[in-house]
Amino acid sequence: MPTTKTSTVQVDLSLTGMSCNACAATIAKGLNKLDGVDATVNFATESARVNFNSGATTSTALIDAVTSLGYGARLLEDTTPEMLDAETNERVAMLLTRLTVSVALAIPVVLLSMIANLEFKNWQWLALVLSAPVVTWGAWPFHRAALMNARHRATTMDTLISIGIFASTAWSIWAIVWGDAVSMTYRGSAHSMSMNMKSMSGDSTHIYLEVAVAVTVFLLAGRYFEARAKRHAGDALRSLLALGARHATIIKNGEELTIEAALVRVDDIIVVRPGEIIPADGVVEEGTSALDVSMLTGESVPLEVKPGSIVTGTTVNLTGRLIIRATRVGAETTFAQITRLVRDAQTTKAPVQRLADRVSGVFVPTVIGLSIATFIAWYFLGTSTTNAFTASVAVLIIACPCALGLATPTALMVGSGRAAQMGIVIKGVDVLQSTRRVDTVVFDKTGTITTGVMQLVDIVCSLGSNREEVLLYAGALEHASEHPVARAIANAARSELGQLPNVSDFASSPGMGTTGIVNGHKIMVGRESLFSKTLVIIPGDLRDALSHARNGGNTAVLVVIDGSVKAVCVVADQPKPTSAIAIAELRKLGLRSVLLTGDNHATALAIAQQVGIEGDEQHVIAGVLPDEKVRVVADLQQRGYAVAMVGDGVNDAAALAQADVGIAMGTGTDVAMNASDLTIVSGDLRLVADAILLSRATLRTITANVFWAFAYNTAAIPLAALGYMNPMWAGLAMAFSSIFVVTNSLRLRSTKLTQHTAFVHATR
């Protein structure tokens, strides 16, 4: 019997129509009912991450499932920044319109109800006429969501709101039409804005239209400011998406064609003119130019490129015309990976938020039950029906834990968005809790603390030799070699002397050195072993230079011109200019730094001394293999340290995964970045301290938000049930709770960072 091959597919959906976290739970529940589907829904980002079996369902079926629940959905990859902006602006405008009209109509109702001197005969009918548009059209977003979820036997925060508004309005209509409300001219203390309802007396004499309209206004105001705040919270990701190229010019059959950037394919030849955005990662085939790479690296100095240079999509071509061959397109580009990591960070959930979600799942039906119990208890205790009803409505209104659903997502959105602007990508929210405990930062050496590129640091010439002549001949010879040591000498020669002479009869001895003819002179550059079979004599001063270089952990080669040793070239992988500053900043945070490398101890010790790491065996661990790096990190953890590992290479991947927090350099390998929890896009170590500071601040904000949401409901519900809180004040307090959570999260945008970062951002 033939079998159909299936595979697990992951898609992201952009959602519309959600009003609270319970809506997200409803959508998640609906999606997870489908065969082979595992879905998580994030209310703050209005998106869903869905993993499904390709043989069991399709993306279209997922969208249909969401639509059947009464919400909107589409593939996130089909969503442009313009679409997100349009939807967000439309929702904000809709809420503002409803809020403005509702406020205008609600003010007379509240004034008439609260100020006895303004009352006149049959004023209740005018209040009813003014209230009708507010409690129906104005509150329609709440009613619509409640009805929509009721169809699917679900209850949400909107259920509580809708029931509260409906109950207040229905009671008022009954009191006006069939009760004694119209016959009453003054209502004495009932007009008070007091939070205490126990002073209210009577049954059919009371109306609660002011409660219905005021609650509607307060909640609409809360939703409006939440929507505005969420728009700002998502600005970083939308700005990131907006940086990508929209169109690309490719050469096909000798003609230039303009197509959408998403249609570029690997090996397409792309033309990029000055001022245009590079649409894909690639290699320069023709032309020279300077690129603005500040978006990816934070580096303000333009990057010079030429044929053979690797370029990254979304960087901006500043000067010359470039012909580029695409090597990575679409979701494989560096920019797409960064964007995906940012989005992943914003859609994951911390353990504290998973607890909040479980509580929310049972909270609404519990509150409805409590509201009913409150009414029954007050009624059978002999109090008035009015007070019993008022207390039950207050419970419904004040219990709405919208703040609970916003607690983690908004803080994470703002925190990870702020990090993305700085060039720090947080892969998942779980890392935030680990980052808080970090007390030890372990650094790889090559490519992390150092540049990873060999540089000429010194030339020691023998007596009578000329440094410029030595550099000219050695640089010309080494220019023909691809060895890292040779490139270091050649690069230094070109930098100092410009054009170099040609070399002939070039020969290379792997691991030893090179020989050739330059301007008629026989030149040899290499280790001592290259000259073991010759009669070359090394002067004593140069032998001392060789020994000194080796003791300092550097690489040294001899330069021989026409059989005579003229100089020693000292080459080393130098620390990045920012490494020493980074170590100092970490020390200020109370963190100790450890250098972990596969290089020899002398080299490791020399680098440690240059960057400010202590030189004892507890802080400099050298000569370790990749699997030994894992054991070193594990050993530190067993000794009670919380370890952050910073690396950039394939050989660091296992250690990055083992560490409590793995931090990868964005200038390193994909393997390292995939194994890490944080990525420093630019490779600037100074951002490690900023990453830790921002992670701690984000976690503190999440904890504060969740605590506030729980504490608020815990304290407020009993007050409402006992009759100490008027429903109108309950609505105001509930709206304030959500606004507080979002506003508290937005404070992360001004998180205090290191002095370096603050200076950089102030000068941009």
Buried (B, 14 or more C-beta within 10 A) or exposed (E): EEEEEEEEBEBBBBBBBBBBBBBBBBBBBBBBEBEBBBBBBBBBBBBBBBEBBBBEBBBEBBBBBBEEBBBBBBBBBEBBBEEBBEBBEEBBEBBBEBBEBBBEBBBBBBEBBBEBEEBEEEBBEEBBEBBBBBBBBBBEBBBBBBEBBBEEEBBBBBBBBBBBBBBBBEBBBEBBEEBEBBEBEEBEEBBBEBBBBBEBBBBBBBBBBBBBBBBBBBBBBBBBBBBBBBBBBBBBBBBBBBBBBEBBBBEEEEEEEEBEBBBBEBEBBBBBEEEBBBBBBBBBEBBBBBBBBBBBBBBEEBBEBEEEBEBBBBBBBBBBBBBBBBBBBBEEBBBBBBBBBBBBBBBBBBEBBEBBBEBBBEBBEEBBEBBEEBBEBBBEEEBBBBBBBBBBBBBBBBBBBBBBBBBBBBBBBBBBBBBBBBBBBBBBBEBBBBBBEBBBBBBBBBBBBBBBEBBBBBBBBBEEBEEEBBBBBBBBBBBBBEBBBBBBBBBBBBEEBEEBBEBEEBEBEEEBBBBBBBEEBBBBBBBBEBBEEEEBEBBEEBEEBBEBBBEBBBBBBBBBBEEEBBBBBBBBBBBBEBBBBBBBBBBEBEBBBBBBBBBEBBBBBBBBBBBBBBBEEEBBBBEBEBEBBBBBBBEBBEEEBBBBBBBBBBBBBBBBBBBBBBBBBBBBBEBBBBBBBBBBBBBBBBBBBBBBBBBBBBBBBBBBBBEBBBEBBEEBBEBBBBBBBBBBBBBBBBBBBBBBBBBBBBEBBEBEBBEBBEEBEEEE
